[in-house]
């Protein structure tokens, strides 16, 4: 069953709704925006009313458990979400899940879109524990209904949620989330390798996910991101198992980077640039683990690969022209993105030495507010490992680095 309405009926309904809600022309721009918002509210209200009427008609014709109710319940739930009525959307979507279970089976595929929409409303309401509970149920349904690429994508989405749950501090034992994140990406990798072969480019997303997990695992210090430590007397805490796993993190991360390199090299057109990027990944991983000499060797090998390129100078500057905070992976970068100074209320200046350590860090703006936020950022910066800048093939200090931040929306 397709839950998404397509074709002439959906287009006609949209055209009718928009015709009803056309705003009158106005001269003032602010009034035009107000009228546009009001028109959108009319469209949403009309859409919600139409789905309620459809559901009522189906109930009268076939009863409260009519097999045709699941689709309009999903559509009504989505419309309520768009209108910001998340509590009501959750009630409607839960009913849709229940009817799908009754009519299609306990683990029917029809539940998936309903559960995913319900999770979005829980997140919008800030009820992260409820979202976590529904993620668990979603995972059970996915494992019994999805196959091939859909199954591996679902595994990766679940892995990303485990990362998010860790960041939110939903558990006293945050390391369990990191282990689940790793295992889910590993399962996704296995599924894809089995169905597409061990050189498919689709293996790269789970491999990079595994590398992110290893960075988090190797950097875990016994606290979750909220600053809490697990209770050592809690019988559920199996910290020894985590310590044993983390002791293998350096080796496992290196194996993941090797696998990334193998997949990249198997792609058409792969050459020295891709080899250099993999060597930089390896150097960063080594430097993160305080293996400076081994990191330097990987960086030197990367520079040698880049030297063979026609645009060697540009390619080298991209990777080594400025210090880079580690981990240098999307989705796991350790520091907020700087902004242009003219839009900032916090300005910091520092040096990154030839070993990638932060020195001479100071706040240099003239503002006297946000001291708590500024101090937290300074502490984070001071602990951050950088890939140093290279010049003439050697790591060199970089002085006078200035980064600006707008902290007005930080908490």
TORRO-837655 format. One record per residue (C-alpha): x, y negated, z; residue number from 1; residue in three letters. Coordinates in steps of 0.2 Angstrom, whole numbers. Each point is the difference from the previous one (the first is absolute). Example, Ala and Ser with C-alpha at 12.3 -4.5 7.8 and 13.67 -1.06 7.14 Angstrom:
// residues 2
[site [62; 22; 39]; 1; ALA]
[site [6; -17; -3]; 2; SER]
// end
This chain:
// residues 411
[site [0; 0; 0]; 1; UNK]
[site [7; -17; -5]; 2; UNK]
[site [-4; -13; 14]; 3; UNK]
[site [5; -15; -11]; 4; UNK]
[site [-14; -7; -11]; 5; UNK]
[site [5; -3; -18]; 6; UNK]
[site [-8; -4; -16]; 7; UNK]
[site [-14; -11; -5]; 8; UNK]
[site [-10; 2; 16]; 9; UNK]
[site [14; -7; 11]; 10; UNK]
[site [3; -14; -13]; 11; UNK]
[site [-18; -5; -1]; 12; UNK]
[site [-2; 0; 19]; 13; UNK]
[site [15; -12; 1]; 14; UNK]
[site [-6; -11; -14]; 15; UNK]
[site [-17; -2; 9]; 16; UNK]
[site [8; -4; 17]; 17; UNK]
[site [11; -13; -7]; 18; UNK]
[site [-14; -8; -10]; 19; UNK]
[site [-10; -2; 16]; 20; UNK]
[site [15; -7; 9]; 21; UNK]
[site [7; -13; -12]; 22; UNK]
[site [5; -16; 9]; 23; UNK]
[site [-6; -17; -5]; 24; UNK]
[site [14; -11; -8]; 25; UNK]
[site [7; -12; 13]; 26; UNK]
[site [13; -14; -2]; 27; UNK]
[site [9; 2; 17]; 28; UNK]
[site [13; 15; 0]; 29; UNK]
[site [-3; 4; 18]; 30; UNK]
[site [-19; 1; -3]; 31; UNK]
[site [4; 11; -15]; 32; UNK]
[site [10; 12; 11]; 33; UNK]
[site [-14; 0; 13]; 34; UNK]
[site [-13; 4; -13]; 35; UNK]
[site [11; 14; -7]; 36; UNK]
[site [1; 8; 17]; 37; UNK]
[site [-19; -2; 2]; 38; UNK]
[site [-3; 8; -17]; 39; UNK]
[site [11; 14; 5]; 40; UNK]
[site [-10; 3; 16]; 41; UNK]
[site [-16; 1; -10]; 42; UNK]
[site [8; 13; -12]; 43; UNK]
[site [6; 10; 15]; 44; UNK]
[site [-17; -1; 9]; 45; UNK]
[site [-9; 5; -16]; 46; UNK]
[site [11; 15; -3]; 47; UNK]
[site [-2; 6; 18]; 48; UNK]
[site [-19; -2; -1]; 49; UNK]
[site [-1; 10; -17]; 50; UNK]
[site [10; 14; 8]; 51; UNK]
[site [-11; 0; 16]; 52; UNK]
[site [-15; 1; -12]; 53; UNK]
[site [8; 14; -10]; 54; UNK]
[site [4; 10; 16]; 55; UNK]
[site [-18; -3; 7]; 56; UNK]
[site [-8; 7; -16]; 57; UNK]
[site [11; 15; 0]; 58; UNK]
[site [-4; 4; 18]; 59; UNK]
[site [-19; -1; -4]; 60; UNK]
[site [2; 11; -15]; 61; UNK]
[site [12; 13; 7]; 62; UNK]
[site [2; -2; 19]; 63; UNK]
[site [14; -6; 11]; 64; UNK]
[site [12; 13; -7]; 65; UNK]
[site [-4; -3; -18]; 66; UNK]
[site [15; 6; -11]; 67; UNK]
[site [0; -17; -9]; 68; UNK]
[site [3; -11; 15]; 69; UNK]
[site [19; 2; 1]; 70; UNK]
[site [4; -11; -15]; 71; UNK]
[site [-11; -15; 5]; 72; UNK]
[site [6; 1; 18]; 73; UNK]
[site [18; -2; -6]; 74; UNK]
[site [-5; -15; -11]; 75; UNK]
[site [-10; -8; 14]; 76; UNK]
[site [15; 3; 12]; 77; UNK]
[site [11; -8; -12]; 78; UNK]
[site [-12; -15; -3]; 79; UNK]
[site [-1; -2; 19]; 80; UNK]
[site [19; -1; 1]; 81; UNK]
[site [1; -13; -13]; 82; UNK]
[site [-12; -10; 10]; 83; UNK]
[site [11; 2; 16]; 84; UNK]
[site [-13; 11; 8]; 85; UNK]
[site [12; 13; 6]; 86; UNK]
[site [-9; 7; 15]; 87; UNK]
[site [-16; 3; -11]; 88; UNK]
[site [11; 7; -14]; 89; UNK]
[site [8; 13; 11]; 90; UNK]
[site [-17; 6; 6]; 91; UNK]
[site [-6; 2; -18]; 92; UNK]
[site [16; 8; -6]; 93; UNK]
[site [0; 13; 15]; 94; UNK]
[site [-18; 5; -5]; 95; UNK]
[site [6; 2; -18]; 96; UNK]
[site [14; 12; 6]; 97; UNK]
[site [-12; 10; 11]; 98; UNK]
[site [-12; 2; -15]; 99; UNK]
[site [15; 5; -12]; 100; UNK]
[site [4; 14; 13]; 101; UNK]
[site [-18; 6; 2]; 102; UNK]
[site [-3; 0; -19]; 103; UNK]
[site [17; 4; -8]; 104; UNK]
[site [10; 9; 14]; 105; UNK]
[site [11; -4; 15]; 106; UNK]
[site [15; -5; -10]; 107; UNK]
[site [-9; -7; -16]; 108; UNK]
[site [10; -11; -11]; 109; UNK]
[site [-15; -12; 0]; 110; UNK]
[site [5; -6; 18]; 111; UNK]
[site [17; -7; -5]; 112; UNK]
[site [-5; -17; -7]; 113; UNK]
[site [-12; -2; 15]; 114; UNK]
[site [13; 4; 13]; 115; UNK]
[site [13; -11; -9]; 116; UNK]
[site [-13; -15; 0]; 117; UNK]
[site [-4; 3; 18]; 118; UNK]
[site [18; -1; 5]; 119; UNK]
[site [2; -17; -9]; 120; UNK]
[site [-15; -6; 11]; 121; UNK]
[site [8; 6; 16]; 122; UNK]
[site [16; -8; -5]; 123; UNK]
[site [-9; -17; -4]; 124; UNK]
[site [-8; 1; 18]; 125; UNK]
[site [17; 4; 8]; 126; UNK]
[site [-5; 17; 6]; 127; UNK]
[site [16; 8; -4]; 128; UNK]
[site [-3; 16; 11]; 129; UNK]
[site [-17; 3; -9]; 130; UNK]
[site [9; -2; -17]; 131; UNK]
[site [13; 12; 6]; 132; UNK]
[site [-13; 13; 5]; 133; UNK]
[site [-8; -1; -17]; 134; UNK]
[site [17; 1; -9]; 135; UNK]
[site [2; 17; 9]; 136; UNK]
[site [-17; 6; -7]; 137; UNK]
[site [4; -7; -17]; 138; UNK]
[site [16; 10; 0]; 139; UNK]
[site [-10; 16; 4]; 140; UNK]
[site [-12; -3; -14]; 141; UNK]
[site [14; -5; -13]; 142; UNK]
[site [9; 16; 4]; 143; UNK]
[site [-15; 11; -4]; 144; UNK]
[site [-6; -10; -16]; 145; UNK]
[site [15; -8; -9]; 146; UNK]
[site [12; 9; -11]; 147; UNK]
[site [15; -5; -11]; 148; UNK]
[site [4; -19; -1]; 149; UNK]
[site [-15; -5; 10]; 150; UNK]
[site [6; 11; 15]; 151; UNK]
[site [18; -7; 0]; 152; UNK]
[site [-7; -18; -1]; 153; UNK]
[site [-11; 3; 15]; 154; UNK]
[site [15; 7; 9]; 155; UNK]
[site [10; -16; -3]; 156; UNK]
[site [-15; -11; 5]; 157; UNK]
[site [-1; 10; 16]; 158; UNK]
[site [19; -2; 3]; 159; UNK]
[site [-2; -19; -2]; 160; UNK]
[site [-14; 0; 13]; 161; UNK]
[site [12; 9; 12]; 162; UNK]
[site [12; -14; -2]; 163; UNK]
[site [-13; -13; 3]; 164; UNK]
[site [-6; 10; 15]; 165; UNK]
[site [17; 0; 7]; 166; UNK]
[site [2; -19; -3]; 167; UNK]
[site [-17; -3; 9]; 168; UNK]
[site [6; 11; 15]; 169; UNK]
[site [-15; 11; 0]; 170; UNK]
[site [9; 14; 9]; 171; UNK]
[site [11; 0; 15]; 172; UNK]
[site [11; 12; -9]; 173; UNK]
[site [4; -10; -16]; 174; UNK]
[site [13; 12; -6]; 175; UNK]
[site [-14; 12; -4]; 176; UNK]
[site [-6; -12; -13]; 177; UNK]
[site [17; -1; -8]; 178; UNK]
[site [2; 19; -1]; 179; UNK]
[site [-18; 1; -8]; 180; UNK]
[site [5; -14; -12]; 181; UNK]
[site [16; 10; -5]; 182; UNK]
[site [-10; 17; -2]; 183; UNK]
[site [-14; -8; -10]; 184; UNK]
[site [12; -7; -13]; 185; UNK]
[site [10; 16; 0]; 186; UNK]
[site [-17; 10; -4]; 187; UNK]
[site [-4; -12; -13]; 188; UNK]
[site [18; 2; -8]; 189; UNK]
[site [-3; 19; 0]; 190; UNK]
[site [-17; -1; -8]; 191; UNK]
[site [7; -11; -14]; 192; UNK]
[site [15; 10; -3]; 193; UNK]
[site [-10; 16; -1]; 194; UNK]
[site [-12; -8; -13]; 195; UNK]
[site [11; -12; -10]; 196; UNK]
[site [18; 7; 2]; 197; UNK]
[site [15; -6; 10]; 198; UNK]
[site [4; -14; -12]; 199; UNK]
[site [-17; -9; -1]; 200; UNK]
[site [1; -18; 3]; 201; UNK]
[site [-15; 2; 11]; 202; UNK]
[site [11; 8; 13]; 203; UNK]
[site [8; -17; 4]; 204; UNK]
[site [-14; -8; 10]; 205; UNK]
[site [0; 15; 13]; 206; UNK]
[site [19; 0; 0]; 207; UNK]
[site [0; -19; 4]; 208; UNK]
[site [-13; 3; 13]; 209; UNK]
[site [11; 14; 8]; 210; UNK]
[site [15; -12; 1]; 211; UNK]
[site [-11; -14; 8]; 212; UNK]
[site [-5; 13; 13]; 213; UNK]
[site [18; 5; 3]; 214; UNK]
[site [4; -18; 3]; 215; UNK]
[site [-13; -2; 13]; 216; UNK]
[site [4; 17; 8]; 217; UNK]
[site [19; -4; 1]; 218; UNK]
[site [-4; -18; 7]; 219; UNK]
[site [-13; 6; 13]; 220; UNK]
[site [6; -4; 18]; 221; UNK]
[site [-14; 8; 10]; 222; UNK]
[site [-12; -15; -1]; 223; UNK]
[site [-14; -3; -12]; 224; UNK]
[site [-1; -17; -9]; 225; UNK]
[site [-11; -7; 15]; 226; UNK]
[site [15; 3; 11]; 227; UNK]
[site [-8; 14; 10]; 228; UNK]
[site [10; 15; 5]; 229; UNK]
[site [-8; 18; 1]; 230; UNK]
[site [-3; 7; 18]; 231; UNK]
[site [13; 13; 3]; 232; UNK]
[site [-12; 9; 11]; 233; UNK]
[site [-13; 2; -13]; 234; UNK]
[site [0; 18; -5]; 235; UNK]
[site [-4; -5; -18]; 236; UNK]
[site [16; -8; -2]; 237; UNK]
[site [12; 11; -9]; 238; UNK]
[site [14; -13; -1]; 239; UNK]
[site [13; 14; -1]; 240; UNK]
[site [-7; 6; -17]; 241; UNK]
[site [1; -17; -7]; 242; UNK]
[site [18; -3; 6]; 243; UNK]
[site [4; 17; -8]; 244; UNK]
[site [-8; -6; -16]; 245; UNK]
[site [8; -17; 0]; 246; UNK]
[site [17; 8; 2]; 247; UNK]
[site [-2; 6; -17]; 248; UNK]
[site [-6; -16; -7]; 249; UNK]
[site [16; -6; -8]; 250; UNK]
[site [2; 16; -9]; 251; UNK]
[site [-18; 1; -6]; 252; UNK]
[site [1; -19; -6]; 253; UNK]
[site [15; 4; -10]; 254; UNK]
[site [-9; 15; -8]; 255; UNK]
[site [-15; -11; -4]; 256; UNK]
[site [11; -13; -9]; 257; UNK]
[site [9; 14; -10]; 258; UNK]
[site [-17; 6; -5]; 259; UNK]
[site [-5; -18; -6]; 260; UNK]
[site [16; -1; -10]; 261; UNK]
[site [-3; 17; -8]; 262; UNK]
[site [-18; -5; -5]; 263; UNK]
[site [6; -17; -7]; 264; UNK]
[site [14; 8; -10]; 265; UNK]
[site [-12; 12; -8]; 266; UNK]
[site [-10; -14; -7]; 267; UNK]
[site [3; -5; -19]; 268; UNK]
[site [11; -15; -1]; 269; UNK]
[site [8; 2; 18]; 270; UNK]
[site [18; -6; 1]; 271; UNK]
[site [12; -9; 11]; 272; UNK]
[site [-12; -13; 7]; 273; UNK]
[site [-11; 14; 7]; 274; UNK]
[site [15; 9; 7]; 275; UNK]
[site [6; -16; 8]; 276; UNK]
[site [-17; -3; 8]; 277; UNK]
[site [0; 17; 7]; 278; UNK]
[site [18; -3; 7]; 279; UNK]
[site [-6; -16; 8]; 280; UNK]
[site [-14; 9; 8]; 281; UNK]
[site [13; 13; 7]; 282; UNK]
[site [12; -14; 6]; 283; UNK]
[site [-15; -9; 9]; 284; UNK]
[site [-4; 16; 8]; 285; UNK]
[site [17; 3; 6]; 286; UNK]
[site [3; -18; 6]; 287; UNK]
[site [-17; 1; 10]; 288; UNK]
[site [8; 15; 9]; 289; UNK]
[site [16; -10; 4]; 290; UNK]
[site [10; 10; -12]; 291; UNK]
[site [9; -15; -8]; 292; UNK]
[site [14; 9; -9]; 293; UNK]
[site [-12; 12; -8]; 294; UNK]
[site [-11; -14; -5]; 295; UNK]
[site [14; -10; -7]; 296; UNK]
[site [5; 15; -11]; 297; UNK]
[site [-18; 1; -7]; 298; UNK]
[site [-1; -19; -3]; 299; UNK]
[site [17; 1; -9]; 300; UNK]
[site [-7; 14; -11]; 301; UNK]
[site [-15; -10; -4]; 302; UNK]
[site [11; -15; -5]; 303; UNK]
[site [10; 11; -12]; 304; UNK]
[site [-16; 6; -8]; 305; UNK]
[site [-7; -18; -2]; 306; UNK]
[site [17; -5; -8]; 307; UNK]
[site [-4; 11; -15]; 308; UNK]
[site [-16; -10; -4]; 309; UNK]
[site [-1; -13; -14]; 310; UNK]
[site [-8; -12; 13]; 311; UNK]
[site [11; 6; 14]; 312; UNK]
[site [2; -17; 8]; 313; UNK]
[site [-19; -3; 2]; 314; UNK]
[site [-3; 18; 5]; 315; UNK]
[site [13; -1; 14]; 316; UNK]
[site [-7; -17; 6]; 317; UNK]
[site [-17; 8; 2]; 318; UNK]
[site [6; 13; 12]; 319; UNK]
[site [15; -8; 8]; 320; UNK]
[site [-1; -18; -3]; 321; UNK]
[site [-7; -4; 17]; 322; UNK]
[site [-3; 9; 17]; 323; UNK]
[site [-15; 11; 0]; 324; UNK]
[site [-9; 5; 16]; 325; UNK]
[site [-1; 19; 3]; 326; UNK]
[site [-11; 10; -3]; 327; UNK]
[site [-1; -7; -18]; 328; UNK]
[site [-16; 9; -4]; 329; UNK]
[site [-17; -7; -5]; 330; UNK]
[site [-12; 3; 14]; 331; UNK]
[site [13; 2; 14]; 332; UNK]
[site [10; -16; -1]; 333; UNK]
[site [5; -5; 18]; 334; UNK]
[site [-2; -19; -2]; 335; UNK]
[site [-14; -12; -6]; 336; UNK]
[site [2; -8; -17]; 337; UNK]
[site [7; -17; 1]; 338; UNK]
[site [-9; -15; -7]; 339; UNK]
[site [5; -16; -9]; 340; UNK]
[site [7; -12; 14]; 341; UNK]
[site [-13; -14; -4]; 342; UNK]
[site [-14; 12; 5]; 343; UNK]
[site [9; 6; 16]; 344; UNK]
[site [-1; -4; 19]; 345; UNK]
[site [15; 11; 4]; 346; UNK]
[site [18; 0; -7]; 347; UNK]
[site [14; 12; 5]; 348; UNK]
[site [18; 0; -5]; 349; UNK]
[site [12; 14; 1]; 350; UNK]
[site [15; 9; -7]; 351; UNK]
[site [1; 18; -6]; 352; UNK]
[site [18; 7; 2]; 353; UNK]
[site [9; 13; -11]; 354; UNK]
[site [-8; 14; 10]; 355; UNK]
[site [-17; -6; -2]; 356; UNK]
[site [-2; -7; 18]; 357; UNK]
[site [-9; -16; 4]; 358; UNK]
[site [11; -13; 8]; 359; UNK]
[site [-2; -18; 5]; 360; UNK]
[site [-19; 1; 0]; 361; UNK]
[site [-10; -16; 5]; 362; UNK]
[site [-16; -9; -2]; 363; UNK]
[site [3; -17; -9]; 364; UNK]
[site [-17; -8; -3]; 365; UNK]
[site [-6; -14; 11]; 366; UNK]
[site [-16; 7; 5]; 367; UNK]
[site [-3; 4; 18]; 368; UNK]
[site [-15; 12; -1]; 369; UNK]
[site [-1; 19; -3]; 370; UNK]
[site [14; 3; 11]; 371; UNK]
[site [-6; 18; 4]; 372; UNK]
[site [-2; 4; -18]; 373; UNK]
[site [17; -7; -5]; 374; UNK]
[site [9; 9; 14]; 375; UNK]
[site [-8; 17; -6]; 376; UNK]
[site [6; -4; -17]; 377; UNK]
[site [17; -4; 5]; 378; UNK]
[site [1; 16; 10]; 379; UNK]
[site [-5; 10; -15]; 380; UNK]
[site [12; -9; -11]; 381; UNK]
[site [14; 3; 12]; 382; UNK]
[site [-3; 19; 0]; 383; UNK]
[site [-2; 1; -19]; 384; UNK]
[site [13; 9; -10]; 385; UNK]
[site [4; -8; -17]; 386; UNK]
[site [8; 7; -16]; 387; UNK]
[site [14; -13; -1]; 388; UNK]
[site [3; -11; -15]; 389; UNK]
[site [14; 6; -12]; 390; UNK]
[site [13; -10; -9]; 391; UNK]
[site [13; 7; -11]; 392; UNK]
[site [-5; 17; 5]; 393; UNK]
[site [2; -3; 19]; 394; UNK]
[site [-12; -4; 14]; 395; UNK]
[site [1; -18; 5]; 396; UNK]
[site [-8; -11; 14]; 397; UNK]
[site [-14; -11; -5]; 398; UNK]
[site [-1; -16; 10]; 399; UNK]
[site [-14; -14; 1]; 400; UNK]
[site [-15; 11; -4]; 401; UNK]
[site [-16; -9; 3]; 402; UNK]
[site [-17; 8; 0]; 403; UNK]
[site [-16; -9; 3]; 404; UNK]
[site [-16; 7; 7]; 405; UNK]
[site [-18; -6; 2]; 406; UNK]
[site [-6; 7; 17]; 407; UNK]
[site [-17; -8; 1]; 408; UNK]
[site [-9; 16; -3]; 409; UNK]
[site [12; 11; 10]; 410; UNK]
[site [-5; 8; 16]; 411; UNK]
// end
